[in-house]
């Protein structure tokens, strides 16, 4: 799989990245560690050498699962992890990084990201200058190679950039969820900041597997996802019906069509989760799909059947 530079860091990442939120088990159901380990390793063997995790995913469990899957190939893997919004004071950042290094069984993290802006979820509003100072110190010490942010607006991203180089922004972004296009995308292009899109399949909606009447377990975070509710879900089903002939034309799944469209967008890479090895291998195939300009435009228009009717709140869940 061809790689791309992460921002201006010199680090090479794959356009498809293995996501491991589900590996932490918290807010997910039916996840089994052994299958997750096999999925992460299968993705690596299929060419997806970049993996994204976070300290908050199962309170370190996801990071530990990544280590179990990839420690023996650490020199060829790219690790991305995150510090949560409750750990943004300088001493907390340092402690959280040390915890992640231990969980990941490594002495460096390729990309260390602020998971949510300070103040999120009623956490302390730590000035970004203080958090960035700690991140810059970690970078100078070689414990992290690059700094990123997640769930930041363009204004928040630009403020962080005043205190150090930011090489990535991780927002929710898919054919059915596109707030980044109206907010920070142009800034990311201008500043050569990589976009690492999470929920690129709209939490599975873009696979086409969820039919009318589907009910999620209340402990599954998707039960509160706006896209699975009411008219949004109806419009999504109509859009999927329009996408199927295009997928058939390329002889790919709906999921791979959606991923291929996404990684063709400016600066954009897709973080894709997998519950088992077959899914991980299938995800890798999306990197080989070369959509024509006319098909990219048609897919874009179909996606707007859903996104044009969403409200202005950039958070995907009714939390």
Number of C-alpha atoms within 10 A of each C-alpha: 15 12 15 16 17 25 25 16 18 12 16 17 23 23 28 31 28 26 22 26 24 22 28 25 19 18 15 17 14 8 15 14 17 13 15 25 22 19 24 31 24 22 27 23 13 16 19 27 26 24 26 24 29 25 23 20 21 18 13 19 22 30 32 23 22 23 21 19 20 22 16 10 13 15 9 12 17 21 25 23 27 26 26 23 22 21 21 29 21 18 13 16 25 20 14 18 24 16 16 25 20 16 19 26 17 16 12 21 23 23 24 29 25 26 26 19 23 23 14 14 11 9 14 14 14 17 14 19 16 16 22 24 16 18 27 19 14 21 19 12 11 14 21 23 18 27 26 27 26 23 20 21 19 18 12 15 22 16 13 20 16 12 16 14 18 25 26 27 29 24 25 25 25 25 21 26 24 19 20 23 12 9 15 21 22 16 14 24 15 9 16 19 25 24 30 27 24 24 22 27 28 22 18 16 22 26 16 17 10 14 12 9 7 10 11 13 12 12 12 15 17 23 17 16 16 17 24 25 12 9 14 17 18 15 18 23 19 13 20 17 14 15 20 15 12 18 16 12 8 13 12 17 20 23 22 24 27 25 28 24 23 24 21 17 13 15 23 25 27 27 25 25 28 24 21 20 18 13 15 25 21 17 24 25 18 21 20 11 16 14 16 10 10 9 13 18 13 14 20 15 14 20 23 18 16 23 20 11 11 18 9 7 9 16 15 16 14 11 8
